């Protein structure tokens, strides 16, 4: 578990759009850091491992993910659950059917892409079958 003061200092010194982070109390910031850490360890487990030396999440990546977690609003969560549209007080919101999962910040995914799956074909002669 990363200390929130380290992330807080990094964000204050190195990042520009931090209004949402500045509005949150320190106790909630620790929750955001824990949540961001859990997401990165779960979704990018081939890049980051908590128990392995040298495979921890870098501070800049964790700070970026913390801001991304705070930026996601209710409409993003609804789109993830499959909602295609909803109307509230005369305002009609429609979501793309091909909604991409942005639980991880796009800048992080460019640096640490998700694992790709592939398919290998093997000739029958290589399997020693008749």
C-alpha positions in Angstrom: 0.0 0.0 0.0 1.5 3.3 -1.1 1.5 6.3 1.2 -0.9 9.0 0.0 1.5 11.8 0.9 4.0 10.6 -1.7 1.4 10.6 -4.4 0.0 13.9 -3.2 3.4 15.6 -3.4 4.0 14.1 -6.8 0.7 15.3 -8.2 1.2 18.9 -6.7 4.7 19.2 -8.2 4.3 17.5 -11.6 0.7 17.5 -12.8 -1.5 20.3 -14.2 -5.2 19.4 -14.1 -5.6 18.4 -10.5 -8.8 20.2 -9.4 -10.7 16.9 -8.6 -7.7 15.7 -6.6 -7.4 19.0 -4.7 -11.1 18.8 -3.7 -10.8 15.4 -2.0 -10.0 15.0 1.7 -6.8 13.1 2.7 -8.8 10.1 3.9 -10.6 9.8 0.6 -7.3 10.3 -1.3 -5.9 7.2 0.4 -9.0 5.3 -0.8 -8.4 6.5 -4.3 -4.7 5.5 -4.1 -5.7 2.0 -2.9 -8.3 1.7 -5.6 -5.9 2.8 -8.3 -3.3 0.4 -7.0 -5.7 -2.5 -7.0 -6.9 -1.8 -10.5 -3.3 -1.7 -11.9 -2.2 -4.9 -10.0 -5.3 -6.7 -11.2 -5.5 -5.5 -14.8 -1.8 -5.3 -15.6 -0.5 -8.2 -13.5 2.1 -9.1 -16.1 3.7 -5.7 -15.7 3.2 -5.0 -11.9 3.5 -7.4 -8.9 3.3 -6.1 -5.3 5.5 -8.8 -3.9 8.3 -8.7 -6.5 11.2 -6.4 -6.2 11.4 -4.0 -9.2 7.9 -4.8 -10.4 6.1 -2.2 -8.2 4.0 0.5 -9.8 6.0 3.6 -10.5 4.8 6.8 -8.7 4.1 8.6 -12.0 1.9 5.8 -13.2 0.0 5.5 -9.9 -0.6 9.3 -9.8 -1.9 9.2 -13.4 -4.3 6.4 -12.5 -5.5 8.2 -9.4 -6.5 11.2 -11.4 -8.1 9.0 -14.0 -10.2 7.2 -11.3 -11.4 10.6 -10.0 -12.3 11.8 -13.5 -14.6 8.9 -14.3 -18.1 10.0 -13.6 -21.4 8.1 -13.3 -22.1 8.1 -17.0 -18.8 6.1 -17.7 -19.9 3.6 -15.1 -23.3 3.3 -16.7 -21.8 2.7 -20.1 -19.6 0.0 -18.7 -22.7 -1.8 -17.4 -24.2 -1.8 -20.9 -26.6 1.2 -20.7 -27.1 2.6 -24.2 -29.0 5.7 -23.3 -30.9 7.4 -20.5 -32.9 10.6 -20.0 -32.8 12.9 -17.0 -34.7 16.2 -16.7 -35.1 16.5 -20.5 -31.5 15.7 -21.2 -30.9 12.7 -23.4 -27.5 10.9 -23.1 -26.6 8.3 -25.6 -23.6 6.0 -25.3 -21.6 4.3 -28.1 -22.4 0.6 -28.5 -18.7 -0.1 -29.0 -17.7 1.5 -25.6 -14.1 0.8 -24.8 -13.2 -0.2 -21.3 -11.2 2.8 -19.9 -10.7 1.5 -16.3 -7.0 2.2 -16.9 -5.8 5.6 -18.1 -5.1 5.6 -21.8 -1.6 7.0 -21.3 -0.8 4.1 -19.0 -2.1 1.6 -21.5 0.2 3.0 -24.2 3.3 2.5 -21.9 2.2 -0.8 -20.5 -0.1 -2.6 -23.0 -2.4 -5.4 -21.9 -1.3 -8.9 -22.7 -2.3 -10.0 -26.2 -3.6 -13.4 -26.8 -2.5 -15.4 -29.8 -3.2 -18.6 -31.5 -0.5 -21.0 -32.7 -1.0 -23.7 -35.3 0.8 -26.9 -35.1 1.2 -29.3 -38.1 -0.1 -32.7 -37.7 3.4 -34.1 -38.2 4.7 -32.3 -35.2 2.1 -33.9 -32.9 3.3 -37.4 -33.7 -0.2 -38.4 -34.7 -1.0 -40.7 -37.6 
